[in-house]
């Protein structure tokens, strides 16, 4: 027999966070409340308080996880080893095709939440600045001037923000095919057939 304080009834911190993301993405931040979360998980609200003091603490954990995943991993992909600019951009483009690296639905939900939360908007602005800076450094590594690197960095990130904000729906095969053309556009040079094939294999495995 389980009790309200048993692990089975409490769930886990990650489980509650995952549920909060589900509600955030489907219904906005107004939907992220303790009782709907408990109902979503088929648990009692008591379980929530084993992991979070209140909803504000849950919100802080949600934002931190978003920063670590969407911004942190994007920066890591920009810093990944590459022998040329096209290979480096393909490393970054992995983010747009693999939701475990970059969750675009979560990014949109955060952007919508930030419209009514000035503190979060400031963190979102900082995240966008960090992303642009990371892509700017990527171009600078391969000999682009300061001005060229900055404009290309902004163009890459603003293009993706446009995809996210407009909720562009693409066939997976079509999007995979288009990536090489985006890389060519951003890098101003055609990627090698080897770099294209390596990228495609990663996403067809």
ZALO-135757 format. One record per atom (N, C-alpha, C): residue in three letters; x, y, z. Coordinates in steps of 0.05 Angstrom, whole numbers, plus 5000, padded with zeros to 4 digits. Example, Ala and Ser with C-alpha at 12.3 -4.5 7.8 and 13.67 -1.06 7.14 Angstrom:
% residues 2
ALA526448865156/ALA524649105156/ALA526449345156/SER525749555142/SER527349795143/SER525850015157/
//
This chain:
% residues 205
UNK501749765000/UNK500050005000/UNK501850255000/UNK501150444982/UNK502750694981/UNK501450904999/UNK503051095007/UNK502151325022/UNK502751575007/UNK501551805014/UNK502152055000/UNK505052135000/UNK506652035019/UNK509452105020/UNK511251905007/UNK510151694995/UNK511851484983/UNK512951584957/UNK515251484948/UNK516451564923/UNK514551534899/UNK512951324900/UNK511051284878/UNK509051504875/UNK508151614898/UNK506251824898/UNK507552104893/UNK510152124901/UNK511552384898/UNK512452424870/UNK513152214856/UNK514352234830/UNK517352314833/UNK518252504817/UNK520952604819/UNK521052894809/UNK523153034816/UNK523353314807/UNK523153334777/UNK524653164763/UNK524553174733/UNK521753114722/UNK520352934736/UNK517652864726/UNK515853104729/UNK515953254751/UNK514353494754/UNK515253714734/UNK517753734730/UNK518753934710/UNK517753864682/UNK517953604675/UNK516953524648/UNK514053584645/UNK512453534666/UNK509653594665/UNK509153894662/UNK510754054676/UNK510454344674/UNK511054434646/UNK513054314633/UNK513654384605/UNK511354314587/UNK510154084592/UNK507853994575/UNK505654204577/UNK505054294601/UNK502854494604/UNK503654764593/UNK506154844597/UNK507155094586/UNK506855104556/UNK507654884543/UNK507554874514/UNK504754864503/UNK503054714517/UNK500254684508/UNK498454914515/UNK498955034538/UNK497055234548/UNK498155494558/UNK500755534555/UNK502055784565/UNK502555774595/UNK503855974605/UNK504655974633/UNK502255974652/UNK499956084643/UNK497656084659/UNK496655804666/UNK497355614650/UNK496555334654/UNK498255184674/UNK500555304681/UNK502455164699/UNK501755234728/UNK499955074739/UNK499155104766/UNK499154824780/UNK499254824806/UNK499754584820/UNK497554374816/UNK495054444818/UNK492954244815/UNK492854134786/UNK493054294765/UNK493154174738/UNK495653994734/UNK497854074747/UNK500253904745/UNK499753634758/UNK498653644782/UNK498053394796/UNK496153214780/UNK494053344769/UNK492153194753/UNK493553074728/UNK495253234715/UNK496753144692/UNK498352894698/UNK499452884722/UNK501152664730/UNK499652444745/UNK497052494750/UNK495452304766/UNK496652264794/UNK497452484806/UNK498652474833/UNK497252684850/UNK497852674876/UNK496652874894/UNK498453124893/UNK497353354900/UNK498853604900/UNK501053594922/UNK500653424942/UNK502653404963/UNK505353324951/UNK505353154930/UNK507953074918/UNK509553304907/UNK508153514898/UNK509553744887/UNK511353874907/UNK510453884932/UNK511854034953/UNK514353874963/UNK514653634955/UNK517153494961/UNK519453604945/UNK518853734923/UNK521053824905/UNK521154124900/UNK518954254906/UNK518854544901/UNK517354684924/UNK518454914933/UNK517255054955/UNK514555174946/UNK514455274921/UNK512055394911/UNK512255414880/UNK510255534868/UNK510255544838/UNK512555724828/UNK513255924844/UNK515456104836/UNK518055944833/UNK518555764852/UNK520955594850/UNK520855414826/UNK518555314820/UNK518255144796/UNK518855314771/UNK517755554770/UNK518355724747/UNK521355774743/UNK522655824766/UNK525555874764/UNK527055624753/UNK526155394762/UNK527455144752/UNK526855104723/UNK524455174714/UNK523755144685/UNK525555324668/UNK525955574677/UNK527555764662/UNK530455674661/UNK531455574684/UNK534255484685/UNK534655254666/UNK532855064666/UNK533154834648/UNK533054914619/UNK531255104612/UNK531155214585/UNK533855344577/UNK534955494595/UNK537555634589/UNK539755424585/UNK539755224602/UNK541855024600/UNK541654854574/UNK539154794567/UNK538854634542/UNK539054804517/UNK537254984514/UNK537155124488/UNK539455304483/UNK540355454503/UNK542555634499/UNK545255484504/UNK545355334526/UNK547955204532/UNK548755004511/UNK546954844501/UNK547754644481/UNK548354784454/UNK546854994447/UNK547455134423/UNK550255244423/UNK551055354446/UNK553855464448/UNK555855234445/UNK555255004458/UNK557054774455/UNK557354684426/UNK555154694411/UNK555254614383/UNK556854814367/UNK556755064374/UNK558355264360/UNK561355224366/UNK561955124389/UNK564755084397/UNK565854814389/UNK564154644378/UNK565154374370/UNK567254384349/UNK569054194349/UNK571254184330/UNK570254164301/UNK571554304283/UNK570854294255/UNK573254384238/UNK573554264215/UNK575854334198/UNK575254564178/UNK572754644176/UNK572054854158/UNK569354984167/UNK568755214156/UNK566355364164/UNK563755204159/UNK563655054137/UNK561254914131/UNK560754684151/UNK562854544157/UNK562654334177/UNK561754444204/UNK562854684211/UNK562154814236/UNK559154894236/UNK558254994214/UNK555355064212/UNK553554824213/UNK554454604201/UNK552854354203/UNK552654264232/UNK554854294247/UNK554754234276/UNK552554394290/UNK552354644283/UNK550354824295/UNK547554744285/UNK547354684259/UNK544754614247/UNK543554354259/UNK545254194272/UNK544153964286/UNK541954044306/UNK542354284317/UNK540454384337/UNK537654414325/UNK537454494300/UNK534854544289/UNK533454294280/UNK534854074280/UNK533653814271/UNK533353614293/UNK534653664316/UNK534553474338/UNK533453604363/UNK530853544371/UNK529653684393/UNK530953614420/UNK532653414421/UNK534153364446/UNK536353564449/UNK537153694428/UNK539253904429/UNK538054174432/UNK535854224418/UNK534554484419/UNK531554444416/UNK529954514436/UNK527054474436/UNK525754724426/UNK524954734401/UNK523854984390/UNK521055044401/UNK519554834408/UNK516854884420/UNK517255014448/UNK519254934463/UNK519755054489/UNK520755344485/UNK522355384465/UNK523355664460/UNK521055844454/UNK519155754438/UNK516855924431/UNK515155974457/UNK514755764473/UNK513255804498/UNK514556004516/UNK517255994518/UNK518756184535/UNK518456464524/UNK518556494498/UNK518256754485/UNK515456874491/UNK513456704489/UNK510756794495/UNK510456874524/UNK511656714542/UNK511556764571/UNK512957034577/UNK515157084563/UNK516757324569/UNK515257584562/UNK513157564545/UNK511657804537/UNK510257924562/UNK509757764582/UNK508257864605/UNK510057854630/UNK512557794627/UNK514357774650/UNK517057914644/UNK517358164652/UNK519658324646/UNK522358194654/UNK522358064677/UNK524857934686/UNK525657704667/UNK523757554658/UNK524257334639/UNK525057454612/UNK523857674604/UNK524557804579/UNK527557884579/UNK528457984602/UNK531258054604/UNK533057814601/UNK532257584613/UNK533857344610/UNK533757234581/UNK531457264568/UNK531157184540/UNK532957354523/UNK532957614527/UNK534757794512/UNK537657714516/UNK538357654541/UNK541157564546/UNK541757304531/UNK539757114531/UNK540156864518/UNK540656904488/UNK538957074476/UNK539357134447/UNK542057264442/UNK542957434460/UNK545557564457/UNK547857354459/UNK547557164478/UNK549556954480/UNK549656774456/UNK547256714445/UNK547156544421/UNK548456684397/UNK547756944393/UNK548957094371/UNK552057114375/UNK552957164399/UNK555757184404/UNK557156914398/UNK555956694405/UNK557156434399/UNK557356384369/UNK555256454354/UNK555456414325/UNK557356614312/UNK557556854324/UNK559457044314/UNK562256944317/UNK562856824340/UNK565556714345/UNK566056484326/UNK564056324319/UNK564356104301/UNK565356214274/UNK564156424264/UNK565056534238/UNK567856654241/UNK568356784263/UNK571056914267/UNK573256704267/UNK572656464277/UNK574656244278/UNK575656174250/UNK573956224230/UNK574656144203/UNK575256374185/UNK576256594197/UNK577356814181/UNK575557034173/UNK573057024180/UNK571257244173/UNK571857494190/UNK571557724178/UNK572157974193/UNK570158004216/UNK570858194234/UNK569058244257/UNK566258324247/UNK566158494227/UNK563458584217/UNK561958354204/UNK563358204187/UNK562157974173/UNK561157774194/UNK562757714214/UNK562057514234/UNK559557604249/UNK559457854257/UNK557157954273/UNK554557944256/UNK554758034231/UNK552258034215/UNK551357744209/UNK553257564204/UNK552557284199/UNK551457164225/UNK552557224247/UNK551557124273/UNK548757204278/UNK548157464273/UNK545357554276/UNK543457424256/UNK544457404232/UNK542757284211/UNK541956994217/UNK543856834226/UNK543256554233/UNK541256544255/UNK541656694277/UNK539856674300/UNK537156794294/UNK537057024280/UNK534457154274/UNK532856984255/UNK534256844237/UNK532856664219/UNK531456444234/UNK532856324254/UNK531656114270/UNK529456214288/UNK529756454299/UNK527656574315/UNK525156604297/UNK525556684272/UNK523256714254/UNK521856444249/UNK523456234246/UNK522255964243/UNK520655894267/UNK521755954291/UNK520355884316/UNK517856054319/UNK518056314316/UNK515856494321/UNK513556454301/UNK514256384276/UNK512156334256/UNK511156044256/UNK512455884273/UNK511655594275/UNK511655464248/UNK513855504233/UNK514055394206/UNK513955094207/UNK512154974192/UNK511854684191/UNK513054584165/UNK515054424167/UNK516454314144/UNK516554004145/UNK516353884122/UNK516853604120/UNK519753554129/UNK520253344145/UNK522953294156/UNK524953264133/UNK524253124112/UNK526053074090/UNK526653334076/UNK524653504072/UNK525153764059/UNK526953934075/UNK526553944101/UNK528254114118/UNK531054014118/UNK531453754119/UNK534153644118/UNK535553714092/UNK534053704071/UNK535153774044/UNK535954064043/UNK534354244056/UNK534854524054/UNK537254614070/UNK537954464091/UNK540054554109/UNK542654624093/UNK543454444074/UNK545854494059/UNK545854764045/UNK543454844036/UNK543155104022/UNK543355334042/UNK542255304066/UNK542655504086/UNK545555534093/UNK546955314096/UNK549755314102/UNK551355464081/UNK550655404055/UNK552055544033/UNK551455844034/UNK548955914040/UNK548256204042/UNK549756344064/UNK549756224088/UNK551056344111/UNK554156354108/UNK555256144097/UNK558156124095/UNK559256264069/UNK557556314050/UNK558356424024/UNK560256234009/UNK559855984014/UNK561355773999/UNK559855514000/UNK560255353980/UNK558755103978/UNK559954893995/UNK558454764012/UNK559554544029/UNK560354314011/UNK562454164020/UNK563353934005/UNK561353714006/UNK561453533987/UNK559553303987/UNK560053134011/UNK562553124021/UNK563152964045/UNK561853084069/UNK562053344072/UNK560753474096/UNK557753444095/UNK556553464071/UNK553653424068/UNK552953144076/UNK554452944065/UNK553752664070/UNK554052604100/UNK556052704113/UNK556452654142/UNK554152764158/UNK553253004151/UNK550953134164/UNK548452974160/UNK547852894135/UNK545452744129/UNK545352484144/UNK547652344145/UNK547852084159/UNK547152114188/UNK547952334200/UNK547352374229/UNK544352384233/UNK542852484214/UNK539952534218/UNK538252324205/UNK539452134191/UNK537951914180/UNK538651644194/UNK540351664214/UNK541151424228/UNK538851324245/
//
